[in-house]
Amino acid sequence: MQIDRIQYDGFGHAPNVARLSATQTRPVFTLPVRAELIESRPARGTPGTARGARVDPEEIPVEAPVDTARTTRRALATEAVHAGRDDLARQGLHAPPIDLSTTYPSYDSRGEAARIDAFATTGAELDGPPVYARLGNPTVARFETALAKLEGTEAAVAFASGMAALSAVLLVRASMGLRHVVAVRPLYGCSDHLLTAGLLGTEVTWTDPAGIADALRPDTGLVMVETPANPTLAEIDLRAVAHACGSVPLLADNTFATPVLQRPAERGARLVLHSATKYLGGHGDVMAGVVACDEEFAGRLRQVRFATGGVLHPLAGYLLLRGLSTLPVRVRAASANAAELAGRLAADPRVARVHYPRIGGAMVAFEVHGDPHEVIAGVRLITPAVSLGSVDTLIQHPASISHRIVDEGDRRGAGVSDRLLRMSVGLEDVDDLWADLDGALAGASDRSRTSAAAAH
């Protein structure tokens, strides 16, 4: 049996399924090499000096020392550790502080009025000390700065959850009279429901990537895609989609891939959405959402956040900033486990189909011949639970939980079958994970045979 890597063929009207033969040997997971992430870096030492060349110390201009943090574009792994923390050493700190204040003293009420007027006009971050936690928090701002660095955008705005973040984007566009959304299934189930139900006054047109351009209207405010998609892991050509959007902003949900595997802004997406609850936090102990975007859109998002109150708690901001520091390491290690498990599942006769994306990642989806509910009931090491992206492995049945809220016909039409299981692979030993999966699959097969025999 083979692994399905579902990818829309540019502007083809249906997913193409490229098949990669499974192998019994343990694969070595290697992150895809992308030219846009290969960064040109000068040799260490004085700028303009060849590596290894001798430099006369008297020729180095002491009056104007080079700030390498400003002049050198840093690698993703370095940014993950240092972004949002660059000022700590100058303050005599090593770990970022947690600012839990809800309000801040000020004896200059005229100055406060001027700053609040400026925020009301542009939504720009306040210049100077904080005013009130709903306007902004220093700890949360550190996380926003770091995430923007990792995604390669001008700014990022954090919210209390991923759904709060998506709601804010929809409200920004609706406030401009642009209530129509074009979207590609599958999306996360609650995102699908929010759009379909029109809870925020929006109207959605569902289409495949090839139909985006034809679906656009004068009142279209947003095109939304998720790649790899939840839960089928179908992939979309973001460059082609961004081209089809024209001047309409493209929102790409990058929760599954994270900036470690792809940066949608480099492919034309104006907005990059994360359920930060997942990989960015990484430990199953924080709920948050964030949108990475240009500063103009960020200003509008801050205004909506201030008005609606969907703010992120400072402790959550602290945990997210800490989580980013290990994000590349966690994603690479979990992805290696996922690639191995995908290969073993593909070779297992109890499994009907395996989905694993071309770009890799720590998510695996598979369809079983037996009862998927029995597999869920049979795991012991793996946790049967919703959500994903934690250090431990989670498994769930999308048709029963994450996508239950989506109409059954729409759900199946998007490839979310009743036998599909979605697994978020963690950092455990891969052989221990396989032993648990093997036992759960065996138990499910035995019970299916017993039920079939009893029926006869």
C-alpha positions in Angstrom: 0.0 0.0 0.0 1.2 3.5 -0.8 1.2 6.8 1.0 -1.1 9.5 -0.5 0.2 12.9 -0.8 -2.8 15.0 -1.9 -2.0 18.2 -3.7 -4.1 20.4 -5.9 -2.5 20.4 -9.3 -2.0 24.2 -9.7 -5.4 25.1 -11.2 -6.7 21.6 -11.6 -10.3 21.2 -10.5 -9.6 18.2 -8.1 -6.8 16.9 -6.0 -4.2 14.9 -7.8 -2.8 12.0 -5.7 0.9 11.3 -6.2 1.9 8.0 -4.7 5.2 7.2 -3.2 6.0 3.5 -2.6 6.3 2.6 1.0 9.5 1.0 2.2 10.2 -1.4 5.0 13.5 0.4 5.8 13.4 3.3 8.2 13.5 6.6 6.3 15.7 9.5 7.3 13.6 12.6 7.5 15.1 15.7 5.8 13.5 19.1 5.8 12.9 20.3 2.2 15.5 22.7 1.0 13.9 25.9 -0.3 15.8 28.6 -2.0 13.8 31.4 -0.3 15.0 30.2 3.1 18.6 29.9 2.2 20.0 33.1 3.5 23.1 35.0 2.3 25.3 35.6 5.3 28.7 37.4 5.4 31.7 35.7 6.9 32.1 36.2 10.6 34.3 39.1 11.5 34.6 42.5 9.9 32.1 43.1 7.1 33.9 43.0 3.7 36.7 40.9 5.0 37.2 37.4 3.6 36.9 34.5 6.0 40.2 33.7 7.6 41.9 37.0 6.5 44.1 38.8 9.0 42.7 42.1 10.2 44.7 44.9 11.8 42.8 45.8 15.0 43.7 49.5 14.4 41.8 49.5 11.2 38.5 48.5 12.9 36.4 51.7 13.5 35.8 51.7 17.2 33.6 54.8 17.0 31.0 52.9 14.8 30.9 49.3 15.9 28.9 47.0 13.6 25.6 45.8 15.1 25.4 42.3 13.5 21.9 41.8 14.9 20.8 44.6 12.6 22.9 44.1 9.6 22.8 40.3 9.3 19.7 38.3 8.4 19.7 35.5 10.9 18.7 31.8 10.3 15.3 30.6 11.4 16.8 28.5 14.3 18.6 31.6 15.6 15.6 33.8 15.4 13.5 31.2 17.2 15.9 31.5 20.2 16.6 35.2 20.1 13.7 37.1 18.5 11.7 39.0 21.0 14.6 38.8 23.5 17.2 41.0 21.9 16.9 43.7 24.5 17.2 41.5 27.6 21.0 41.5 28.1 21.0 45.4 28.0 18.5 45.3 30.8 20.6 42.8 32.8 18.1 40.0 32.2 18.4 36.6 30.8 14.8 35.2 30.9 12.0 37.4 29.6 9.9 39.0 32.4 6.1 38.4 32.7 4.2 41.7 33.0 0.8 40.9 34.6 -0.3 44.5 35.1 -3.8 45.3 33.8 -3.2 49.1 34.0 -0.3 51.4 34.2 0.2 54.7 36.0 0.7 58.0 34.1 0.8 61.6 35.3 0.6 63.0 31.8 -3.1 62.7 30.9 -2.7 65.0 27.9 0.0 62.8 26.5 -2.2 59.7 27.1 -5.0 61.4 25.2 -2.8 62.1 22.2 -1.5 58.5 22.1 -5.0 57.0 22.3 -6.1 59.3 19.5 -3.2 58.0 17.4 -4.2 54.4 18.1 -7.8 55.1 17.2 -6.6 56.5 13.8 -4.1 53.8 12.8 -4.0 51.0 15.3 -0.3 51.4 15.5 1.4 50.1 18.7 1.6 52.8 21.3 4.8 54.8 21.4 5.9 54.9 25.1 4.8 53.0 28.2 1.7 50.8 28.2 -1.7 52.3 29.1 -4.1 49.4 29.6 -3.8 45.7 29.0 -6.5 45.6 26.3 -4.4 48.1 24.3 -1.3 46.0 24.6 1.0 44.1 26.9 4.8 44.0 26.9 5.1 40.2 27.3 2.6 39.5 24.6 4.4 42.0 22.4 7.6 40.0 22.7 5.9 36.9 21.3 4.3 39.0 18.5 7.7 40.4 17.5 9.3 36.9 17.5 6.5 35.3 15.5 6.6 38.0 12.9 10.4 37.4 12.5 9.8 33.7 12.0 7.1 34.2 9.4 9.0 37.0 7.6 6.2 39.6 8.1 6.3 43.2 9.3 4.0 42.5 12.3 1.9 39.9 14.2 -1.1 40.3 16.4 -1.9 37.8 19.1 -5.4 36.8 20.3 -7.0 34.6 23.0 -7.4 31.7 20.5 -7.1 30.8 16.9 -10.8 31.3 16.3 -10.6 34.8 18.0 -7.8 35.6 15.5 -9.8 34.4 12.5 -12.9 36.3 13.8 -10.8 39.5 14.0 -9.7 39.2 10.4 -13.3 38.7 9.2 -14.5 41.7 11.3 -11.8 43.9 9.8 -12.9 43.1 6.3 -16.6 43.3 7.1 -16.1 46.7 8.6 -14.9 47.8 5.2 -18.1 46.4 3.5 -16.2 43.4 2.2 -18.3 40.5 3.7 -17.8 37.9 1.0 -15.2 35.2 1.6 -13.8 32.6 -0.9 -12.5 29.5 0.7 -11.1 26.1 -0.1 -12.0 23.0 1.8 -11.0 21.3 3.9 -10.4 23.7 6.7 -10.4 23.2 10.4 -13.9 22.3 11.3 -14.7 25.4 13.4 -13.2 27.7 10.7 -15.5 26.0 8.2 -18.5 26.4 10.6 -17.8 30.1 11.3 -17.8 30.8 7.5 -20.7 28.6 6.6 -23.0 29.8 9.4 -22.3 33.4 8.7 -22.1 34.1 12.4 -20.2 37.4 11.8 -22.3 38.4 8.9 -20.1 37.0 6.2 -21.0 35.0 3.1 -18.8 32.2 1.8 -18.3 30.7 -1.6 -16.6 27.3 -1.4 -14.4 26.4 -4.4 -11.3 24.5 -5.4 -8.1 26.4 -6.1 -8.9 26.5 -9.8 -12.2 28.3 -9.2 -10.9 31.1 -7.0 -10.5 33.7 -9.6 -14.1 33.1 -11.0 -15.5 33.2 -7.4 -14.2 36.7 -6.6 -16.8 39.5 -6.4 -16.5 43.2 -5.9 -17.4 42.7 -2.2 -14.9 39.8 -1.7 -12.8 40.7 1.3 -10.7 37.5 1.8 -9.6 34.2 0.3 -8.9 31.6 2.9 -6.9 28.3 2.5 -5.2 25.9 4.8 -2.2 23.9 3.7 -1.5 21.2 4.7 -5.2 21.0 5.3 -6.9 19.8 8.5 -7.4 16.8 8.6 -6.6 15.3 5.2 -3.1 17.0 4.8 -4.0 18.1 1.3 -1.5 20.7 0.0 -2.1 23.8 -2.1 0.2 25.8 -4.4 0.2 29.1 -2.5 1.9 31.0 -5.2 -0.7 30.0 -7.8 -3.5 30.8 -5.3 -2.0 34.2 -4.4 -1.9 35.0 -8.1 -5.5 34.1 -8.6 -6.5 36.3 -5.7 -5.4 39.5 -7.4 -5.8 42.4 -5.0 -7.9 40.4 -2.5 -5.9 39.4 0.6 -5.0 35.7 0.8 -5.2 34.2 4.3 -3.2 31.0 4.7 -3.7 28.9 7.9 -0.1 27.7 8.6 -0.9 25.9 11.8 0.2 22.4 10.6 3.4 23.5 8.8 4.7 26.2 11.1 7.3 28.6 9.7 9.8 25.8 10.0 8.3 24.0 7.0 6.9 26.9 5.0 6.4 30.7 5.2 3.3 31.6 3.3 4.1 35.3 3.2 7.0 34.5 0.9 4.5 32.9 -1.5 2.1 35.8 -1.7 -0.2 35.4 1.3 -0.9 38.7 3.0 -2.2 37.1 6.2 -0.8 34.0 8.0 -3.0 32.4 10.6 -1.9 30.2 13.5 -3.7 28.4 16.2 -0.8 29.1 18.5 -2.3 26.5 20.9 -0.7 23.9 18.7 3.0 23.8 17.6 3.9 27.4 18.6 3.1 26.6 22.2 4.1 23.0 21.8 3.2 21.6 25.2 -0.6 21.5 25.4 -0.8 24.1 28.1 -1.6 27.4 26.4 -4.5 28.5 24.2 -3.8 31.3 21.7 -4.1 32.5 18.1 -2.0 34.9 16.1 -2.0 36.6 12.6 1.2 37.5 11.0 0.8 40.3 8.4 1.9 43.7 7.2 1.8 46.6 9.6 -1.3 48.3 8.0 -3.5 45.2 8.5 -2.0 44.7 12.0 -3.2 48.1 13.0 -6.7 47.2 12.1 -6.5 43.9 13.9 -5.3 45.7 17.1 -8.3 48.0 16.9 -10.6 45.1 16.6 -8.8 43.3 19.5 -9.2 46.4 21.6 -12.9 46.8 20.8 -13.8 43.2 21.2 -11.5 42.2 24.1 -10.1 39.0 22.6 -6.7 39.7 24.2 -4.0 37.1 25.0 -3.1 36.7 28.7 0.5 37.7 29.5 1.3 34.3 30.9 0.2 32.7 27.7 2.4 35.2 25.8 5.3 34.1 28.0 4.7 30.4 27.4 4.4 31.0 23.6 7.7 32.9 23.5 9.3 30.1 25.4 7.8 27.6 23.0 9.1 29.3 20.0 12.7 28.8 21.2 12.4 25.0 20.7 10.0 25.1 17.7 12.5 24.1 15.0 14.0 21.3 17.1 10.5 20.0 18.1 9.1 20.1 14.5 12.1 18.3 13.0 12.2 15.6 15.6 8.4 15.0 15.5 8.5 15.1 11.7 11.1 12.3 11.7 8.8 10.2 13.9 5.8 11.0 11.7 7.6 10.0 8.5 8.6 6.7 10.0 5.1 5.9 11.2 3.6 6.9 7.9 5.9 4.3 6.2 4.9 1.6 8.7 1.2 2.4 8.4 1.5 2.3 4.6 2.9 -1.2 4.7 0.2 -2.5 7.1 -2.7 -4.5 5.6 -5.0 -3.3 8.3 -4.7 0.3 7.0 -6.5 1.3 3.8 -4.9 4.6 3.0 -2.2 6.9 4.5 -2.0 10.7 4.0 1.4 12.4 4.5 2.3 15.8 3.0 5.1 16.4 0.6 6.7 19.1 2.8 6.8 16.7 5.7 5.6 17.6 9.1 4.4 15.9 12.3 0.8 15.1 11.2 -0.3 11.8 9.7 -3.8 10.9 8.7 -4.8 7.3 7.8 -7.9 5.3 7.0 -8.4 1.9 8.5 -10.3 -1.2 7.2 -11.8 -1.8 10.6 -13.6 0.3 13.0 -11.7 3.6 13.7 -13.5 4.0 17.0 -11.9 0.8 18.2 -8.5 2.1 17.3 -9.2 5.2 19.4 -10.3 3.0 22.3 -7.3 0.7 22.0 -4.4 3.1 22.3 -2.6 3.3 25.7 0.6 5.4 25.2 -0.9 7.7 22.6 -3.5 10.1 24.0 -7.0 10.0 22.4 -7.7 13.8 22.4 -8.4 16.8 20.2 -5.8 19.4 19.4 -2.3 18.7 18.1 1.2 20.0 18.1 2.1 18.9 21.6 5.3 17.0 22.6 3.2 13.9 23.1 1.3 12.0 20.5 -2.4 12.6 20.1 -5.0 10.8 17.9 -8.6 11.6 17.1 -11.5 10.8 14.8 -12.3 14.0 12.8 -15.7 12.9 11.7 -16.7 12.6 15.4 -15.0 15.6 16.9 -13.0 18.3 15.1 -15.1 18.2 11.9 -18.4 17.0 13.4 -19.8 20.5 13.1 -19.3 20.4 9.3 -22.3 19.2 7.3 -21.8 15.5 6.6 -22.0 15.9 2.8 -19.5 18.7 2.8 -17.3 16.8 5.2 -17.1 13.7 3.0 -16.8 15.9 -0.1 -13.7 17.4 1.3 -12.2 13.9 1.8 -12.9 13.5 5.5 -14.2 10.0 5.5 -15.8 8.2 8.5 -12.8 5.9 8.6 -10.2 8.7 8.8 -8.0 9.1 11.9 -5.7 12.1 12.4 -2.6 11.7 14.4 -0.3 14.4 15.8 3.0 12.7 16.3 5.1 13.7 19.3 8.6 13.2 20.6 8.3 9.7 22.1 10.5 6.9 20.9 9.1 5.8 17.5 9.2 2.1 18.3 7.1 2.7 21.4 4.6 4.6 19.4 4.4 1.9 16.8 4.0 -0.8 19.4 0.9 1.1 20.7 -0.5 1.7 17.3 0.1 -2.0 16.3 -1.8 -3.1 19.4 -4.7 -0.8 18.8 -5.0 -1.8 15.2 -4.8 -5.5 16.1 -7.5 -5.1 18.7 -9.7 -3.2 16.3 -9.3 -5.9 13.6 -10.1 -8.7 16.1 -13.2 -7.0 17.3 -14.3 -6.3 13.7 -13.9 -10.0 12.8 -15.8 -11.1 16.0 -18.6 -8.7 15.1 -18.8 -9.9 11.5 -18.9 -13.6 12.7 -21.6 -12.8 15.1 -23.7 -11.1 12.4 -23.6 -14.3 10.3 
